[in-house]
Amino acid sequence: MSNYVINNGVLVSTDGYSIRAGNRGHLYGDGLFETIRVLKGHPINLENHLNRLIEGMKVLKLNYPVEFNVPFFEREILTLLTKNEIVESARIRLSIDRKAGGNYLPTSNHIDYLIEVEPLLENHFVLNAEGLSVGLYEQMKKQVNILSPYKTKNCLIYIMGKLKAKEKGLDDLLILNDKLGIIESTSSNLFIASNGVLYTPGIDLGCLGGTMRMQIINLAIKHNIKVYECNISPQNLLAADELFLTNAIKGIVWVKSFRTKEYGNTISEKLVEYLNQEWNAK
């Protein structure tokens, strides 16, 4: 783990840092976060992360400083990487909390921010050698509402899904929306491939508006792979040729099995190659 974090613009040793009393993210989940991949010493996809974060802050009625832009956070992240002596690959977590005060009704809509970093080994995206085994998480459903596309600090459905997957001896479970459409996994967006065409749930169906999801869609179109946003059912999964998951840190993770169905990873491999080419060219 790292030795320093940035707390509201100030470098703080992790030995001396602690959450302040009254922190609303801690008390009520009143905040947002982004997880950002660092490759070759630079945060990637930062503009898309920041756009989602700002849109989420607007939805939560949070007031953010005018200097919250890509150059500002790039400087903050690079400062943190340098202080922690990280020169290549890392995972950044950027957290936003409403300032302390009040109970359910806040006394302020201003924000505090925290940036943490964790070094990673791989300096490029690597497709998992062993495919995942997944199932459905049926005990809880994700509601489709104005918060659905954002990474809020209310993550219990994903935590409970992870715990249930462990109970079942599976690598992950797929989350259903309140209309019983399959929308994502516990930590990733979802794609299936059938006859060379990609299908993924639309944002309007309740899935996270993933930055890697957006990039994979754009990469696929760039390389003449058709992509459709649509509702996905268990029957669609059982008829698919491939099933893979995407997130900002791992890129693409392929799934080997769902129930009795087994999948290949031909398109997944191609997309990982395209993804690395994209960032190597920058």
Phi, psi and omega in degrees: 000168184276166181259346183223150170234167171249120181245107182051044175088359183247129175290127183229137176294139178294339177293328184255358184273138172211156178292133180288150175301137179087003179302122188285334173296319179289318186282320190230002186067028187273074181180185183224165172208161174228142171248127191234133179273138172252127174233136180053034175082009181228140176291134181256154178060025187298322181298317180293321176299314183292323177299315179295319181297316181293319177298320178295321178296323177297317180297321180278002179061041177265138176267123182241151182298149180295337181279003177287089179219179184299311179302323180298308183287332175296317177297316180299315182293317179295323176299316180294318178299315180298314182297327179269005177058041176256122186246348184235270191252143180198169173243123178256138170241119177253115184249139176237126176236144170293142182300151183301150176132135180087175174253244175293327175269113181291157173264352180211151173250011175282169189233158165247149176228151181223134176240123177242158181221143176228122180293145176238160184276311187281132180260023175200172179277134183234128177286134180301136182291318180257126178292154180280157169251125185232161175220194179256142172262108188253356183282332179225149177242146177273126178286142175271112180205188185292344180268345188307319186284352190251158179270081177280170180274011173262088190246018187297327179298324180286322178296313180295325176296319177298316181296319179294321177300317179297318178302321184276356182073027179252161179281329183197164173234151180264137185269139176256146171276179184286000172251011176071022169275146178276124189242334184188180171255189182289346181212014187207160169279164189240135172228145166235155178237131176224122179054040176080005180248139179263144176228138180213145178299143177283157179301327181293347179270357173109001180283160173299139176280070190294139177291322177287325174305311180299318182292320180294320176301313181295320179295317180299313179298319179301326182258026172062032172257123181288143179228132177235137173266126186197169173290141180237129181248167174304325179296323176297321179295319183289340179264352186282157175273326181219153174221125177218160183244151180227139169208169189295329186273311184270344183080262181235135176233122183270149181255131180271325186212144169225116187055236182267357184275138175241147187236158171265191181215029183299310181290324177303314179299316179298316183293324175296319177299314179297322181296315178293322177299319181301313183277334174292334181282346184273000000 
